[in-house]
Structures are given as C-alpha cells and as structure tokens.
Amino acid sequence: MTDFRPHLLVFGPGYSARAVMTHALDAGWTVSATVRQPEKAKALEAIGVTPVEITDQASFEDAMRGLPFVSHTLTSVAPNESGDPILEIAGSWLEQQKTLQWAGYLSSTNVYGDHGGAWVDEDTPPSPSLERGKRRVAAEQAWAEMAGTLGASLHIFRLAGIYGPGRNAVRSLMDGRARRIVKEGQLFSRIHVADIGGAVWRAMTSSHASDIFNLADDMPAPPQDVITEAARLIGMAPPPTEDFETAEMSPMARSFYAESKRVRNDRVKTRLGYSLKYPDYRTALKELAAYEQKIG
C-alpha cells in the first residue's frame, strides 16, 4: 500500500504563493503550479515543483492528466472584468475533484472599502469603493460556491499591503523609487510575505472549518512613516514629503489612497493559533535593511 502524499496545486505561483509552496515542499508534499510561459516552467522545476500549463481549459486539463490526485489548492490570481480567470478555465475540472480537502483563496483587504482610518475585522460587511475590490468580493463568493459543491474547506485570506525581501521601503529607497506622499489621516495595514506563508500553511494543515482571515500586522501606519524609518535604518536622507493633492501620480497609484482603514488580525491568532513573525514594520525593516544592503 502506497503512503498518501498531500498534493498542493497552486494557481498563480507568485510572490505570496511561493512562500506557501516553500512550506509544502519542506514538508515533503507534492507541489504543482500553473504557468503560462515556458521559461517560468523551468524555474518551478528547479525547486521541485511540477509546472502545469494553463493557457486555456484544454491545455490545463491535459496537463493535469497523469498527476497525483489534488488534496489542496491555493489561488493567488486576481479577478478580471469577466470574473475569476481560474474558475473560468479550471472550474469544471475542480468540481470533479472529489479528493479535494482544502481550498485557499488569497484575496485583499480592499473588499472592506474606505472606513476613514477606523478598524475593520472579518465581521465587517464588505463595501468596496474600487472596481478591483468589487471583483474580489464576487470572486470570494464564486470560490465559496465551488468549495461548497465539493464539500471542501475554504479559507479566504484578505491580505493587506504585501512586503518582504526585494519588495519593501528599503529597496525602494536604494533604487531611487521611494516617495513620501502625505495625505492627512491616511493609514495602511501591511503584512510580511513570511507571515502570509506561515499563516496559510497553518490553516491548510489544520482541521479548521471554512473561514475568512485577515492577514495584516499589528501596526497600521501612514505610508510616509515607513519610508522615514527605512531611510533611518540605512543612513539615507528620506525623500521630501509631497502633498497628495498636488503630487504627480498615475491613476492606479492614486487609487490606493482612496481607502483608509486599520485591519484587525485577531482571528488568525485566536482561531489558528498563529503568531506573527513580523508584528510591525519596524521589526521587519531591521532585517530587510541588512538583507537589501548585503545584496546591493
């Protein structure tokens, strides 16, 4: 009798999802992940991940033939104008996977909309003001329906602003891209990529029922404060402050300032027993400053 090995299928093996994949690989799981470009397939194979082509429904279903039964699936792919692109391509295949035990969906805290800097938690009704937030709400509902059809547990993770090695205020300063744009009362929550990986791994290896979890640290803060602290740590003069109303910004960049809120993370701690490795940006930036300066 062959021992059962859990099989994680990742849709969209990007920055956040790779942090989860690392945990699964270290635990000896079988891990597969979707790709659209052949050159990305080689990078996955190099770390022990089986690439799965997903240019369309036929290519995806053909690639999945011969692979082990999937027990867990995680998607980090954002919805588009027509809905969730993964469910459009792989939805019919997923609905036939009776071995699927768990599904994870990496969503966003933009589903809550603007709360003028007030606190929100998972019981706060979604009220997105931005189109991308509205699409997230619809995608969460679509994944809930799919998991319900299969009887699989679904964990939705609403991610705050993601940062970590290679993507942080120190790196932005060193690359000359950092700006201190000030909008009175603006607050953002953040989450280190290592805590995304740790919290999602804790959830997917638990017996916890379907649920929603905010992934955010303990210190919401104005964005300019993070740049200032990063500059202090590396001995660099921070860039001058710019008033939000007059600053030159792309429509996409400006849209991030349309919503202000502080995101509570109590549920991931109390229901999953997960402790944040980086509970605030100051703790993380100390390590990131050393890392980014080392790699140059």
VENBELLIN-V961845 format. One record per residue. N is the residue number from 0. BURIAL is # if it has 9 or more other ideal C-beta (glycine too) atoms within 8 Angstrom, else .. Layout:
n,burial
N,BURIAL
N,BURIAL
//
This chain:
n,burial
0,.
1,.
2,.
3,.
4,.
5,#
6,#
7,#
8,#
9,#
10,#
11,#
12,#
13,.
14,#
15,#
16,#
17,#
18,#
19,#
20,#
21,#
22,#
23,#
24,#
25,.
26,.
27,.
28,#
29,#
30,#
31,#
32,#
33,#
34,#
35,.
36,.
37,.
38,.
39,#
40,#
41,.
42,.
43,#
44,#
45,.
46,.
47,.
48,#
49,#
50,#
51,#
52,#
53,#
54,.
55,.
56,#
57,.
58,#
59,#
60,#
61,.
62,#
63,#
64,.
65,.
66,#
67,.
68,.
69,#
70,#
71,#
72,#
73,#
74,#
75,#
76,#
77,.
78,#
79,.
80,.
81,.
82,#
83,#
84,#
85,#
86,#
87,.
88,#
89,#
90,#
91,.
92,#
93,#
94,#
95,.
96,#
97,.
98,.
99,#
100,.
101,#
102,#
103,#
104,#
105,#
106,#
107,#
108,#
109,#
110,#
111,#
112,#
113,.
114,#
115,.
116,#
117,.
118,.
119,#
120,#
121,#
122,.
123,.
124,.
125,#
126,.
127,#
128,.
129,#
130,.
131,#
132,#
133,#
134,#
135,#
136,#
137,#
138,#
139,#
140,.
141,#
142,#
143,#
144,.
145,#
146,#
147,.
148,.
149,#
150,.
151,#
152,#
153,#
154,#
155,#
156,#
157,#
158,#
159,#
160,.
161,#
162,#
163,#
164,.
165,.
166,#
167,#
168,#
169,#
170,#
171,#
172,#
173,#
174,.
175,.
176,.
177,#
178,.
179,#
180,#
181,#
182,.
183,.
184,.
185,#
186,#
187,#
188,#
189,#
190,#
191,#
192,#
193,#
194,#
195,#
196,#
197,#
198,#
199,#
200,#
201,#
202,#
203,#
204,.
205,.
206,.
207,#
208,.
209,.
210,#
211,#
212,#
213,#
214,#
215,#
216,#
217,.
218,#
219,#
220,#
221,#
222,#
223,#
224,.
225,#
226,#
227,#
228,#
229,#
230,#
231,.
232,#
233,#
234,.
235,.
236,.
237,#
238,#
239,.
240,.
241,#
242,.
243,#
244,.
245,.
246,#
247,.
248,.
249,.
250,.
251,.
252,.
253,#
254,.
255,.
256,#
257,.
258,#
259,#
260,#
261,#
262,#
263,#
264,#
265,.
266,#
267,#
268,#
269,.
270,#
271,#
272,.
273,#
274,.
275,#
276,.
277,#
278,.
279,#
280,#
281,.
282,#
283,#
284,#
285,#
286,.
287,#
288,#
289,.
290,#
291,#
292,#
293,.
294,.
295,.
//
